[in-house]
Amino acid sequence: MIEPKCCHRAYGREHWHVVYEREGELAVWGLRQGAKNAPYNLVLGGPYEQGSHVDGDFLDACALDTHRGSAGFFQGRVFDLIRDEQVAMTIEETKVYLTCSAAVLRLRAARKEHAAAEQGAAGTGWPTATGGRDWRAEAVEKAGQELKAAEEDLARLCEQRGRSARDLYADLVTDVRRIKLARENYGAALEAVEQLPQLFLGA
């Protein structure tokens, strides 16, 4: 049964209280009215919000593969696609936002710093005095050390998981399909609830 007279303002959105029996006891389920008012991840056609860590694990593996020269995913441009610490892609006609780990962001920053140091060393500038310090070479060496450390940090994470980017992508697709099915089920549940008898309770 549904109880339509309830705390809409306090709850934040129009909803029903669905009264049902569970293991011999009455329970209440708060269900938002209308698919457009569904919880964020259940809005039909909306972007996918990860329900697990598979998105981050997949992106870690992609970033490591890309850094090591593979173009298996994102055509080898994963670092260029990062916006607001996320990478957007489309799976099963659903917009998916992959969250970057701190290790991926560190590697991206190290790659930029190393590229800038190498470019500076290759460019024209003040000549290094004989026997003096070569500041540009030192900058390249320092940036190279950070780049190596950042790669090793990310590689450790990926090795602990022991799964390839391709395997993790398959898990990600499965999770997206699960969310799509949940959205369809939510819509069906709304239609079913609308047909339930209404129980009017006093204030």
N, C-alpha and C positions, 0 to 999 in steps of 0.2 A: 504494500500500500504506500501511497505517497501522501505526505502532509504538506499542502501548498502554503499554509499560513506560517511563515517563519521569519528568521532574522536576515532578510536580504541586505539591509544596510550594514549590519555588523559583519556579515560574511564577505561582503565586497562585491558579489555578483549575484544575479538572480539564480536561484537554485531550488531543488527539491530536497526534502528529507525523505529518504526511502526507508520505510520500516520493514524489516524482514526478520525471519527466524533463523538463528544459527546455533546448532547444538542445543536445541531446546530453550534458548533464550532469545529475547527480542534485541535486535541491534538496529542502528541507524546509519545510513550511508548518505553523505552529502553529495549530490550530483548537480553540477551546473547545468542550467537550462540552455539549450541551443548549442550547436557544434562550435559556433564562433566564440563562445564563452568557455570552451573546454580548457583544461590545463594546457600550458604552452606547448608541450610536446605532443599533445593529442589533437591539435588543430589540423584539420585535413588540409593538405597542400602546403603546410608551413615547413620551415626548415627543421632539420633533424638535430635534436639535442642528445648528445651521447648519454647512454645509460650505463656505460662501462668505461674502462681505460683503453679500450681497443683503438680508439681514434688516435690517442697520443702515442701508443706503442707503434702503430702503423706509420705515423709521421716520423718518429724517431728512426725507424728502419729505412724509410725512404730517404731521409736526410743523410744518413750514413752512406747508403748506396750511392746517392748523388755525389757526395763529397769524394767518394772513391772512384768516380768516373762512370757509374751506371746511369742509363737514361730510361730505366724500366717504367717508372711512374713520373708523371708531370714533365715528360720530355727532358729530364735533367735540370729543370728550372725551379725546383721546390723552394730554394732560398729566395728567389726573385718574387715568388708568389705570396710570401708572408706579409699579411696586413693585420695590424693590431694583434700580433702574436697568434694569428690563426691563418690557416690555408683553406680556401673555399674550393669545393669540388661538387660535382653532381653524381649521385648514385641512385639508380632506379627512379629517375625523374624527380629526385628529392635533393634539395640543397643541403649540403653537409659542410659543417665548419669544423675542421680539425684543429685541436689545440696544441700549440707548441710547448714542449717541455723546456725547462731552463737549460738543459744540455744542448738542445737544438739552437736556442737563441745564442748561447755562448759560442757555438761553432760558427754560426752565421757572422757574429761580430768578429771573431778571430779571422775568418776568411776575408772580410772587408779590410781589416787592419793589415793583414799580411799582403794583400793585393796593393794597398796604398803604399806600404813600405817598399815593396818591390818597384812600384812605379816611381817613387821618389828617388830610389837608388839608381834607376835607369835614366832619370832626367838630368838636365844640366843644373849645376849649382856651383857653390864655391869649391874649388879644388881642395883636396885634402893635402895638407902640408906633409912633406916627407918626414916619416917617423911619427906623424901625429895620429890621433884617433880618427878612425873612419866612422863617423856618426851614422851615416846612411847604412853601412854594412851592419853595424850593431843593431840598428832599428829593424832591419830585415831578420837578423838572427833572433832577436827578442820576439818579434811577431811570429816567426816560425816555431819557436818553442811553445808559445801560447796556442798556436794552431794545432800542434801535435798533441798537447795536453787536452785540448777541447775534443779532438777526434777520439782520443783514448777514453775520455770520460763517457762520450756517447756510445762508443763501442762496448764498453763494460756493461752499460744498461741493456743494450741489444743482446749481448752474449748471455746475460743472466736470463733473459726471456727465452732464448734459444729458438726463435721463430723468425722466418723470413718475412720480408715485406709482402710477398705474394700470399703467404698463409694468413697474415694479419688482415690483409685486404678482404680475403674470403670471410673472415669473422666480422669485419665491418659491414660488408654487404648483408650478412645474415642479421645483424643488429638493426640495420635500416629496414629490412623487410619485416622484422618483428614490430618495429614502431609503426610502419604502414598498416600492418594488420590490426594493431591495437587501436589505431585511429578509426579504422572501419568498424571494429567491434564497439567502440565508444558511440559512434553514430547509431549503430543498431540498438545499443542499450538505451539510448535516449528515446528512440521510437517505441521500444518495449515499455519503458517507464510511463510514457504518455498514455498508454492503454490501461495502466493499472488503476484500480478503484482508489478514490481519494478519501483520506481520513481527515476529517475536520476536527481539530483540537481547539479547546478554549484557550484564550490568551492567559 
